[in-house]
């Protein structure tokens, strides 16, 4: 018996998967606790490193998705 598609989606949404979307969610969940309204480059890079995500691997599309997730969860 395996994990359902819904279960996999939930794991990805909470950042427990090493898929591209999972990594973006991992950083978003970390940044969501920031008291700052605007996330600067330094804070973004620190969040990525804390989440074991390469900040230089983010494309503009990834950053747009990150912003959309942060807008939704904060």
Secondary structure, 3 states (H helix, E strand, C coil): CCCCHHHHHHHHHCCCCCCHHHHHHHHHHHHCCCCCCCCCHHHHHHHHHHCCCCHHHCCHHHHHHHHHHHHHHC
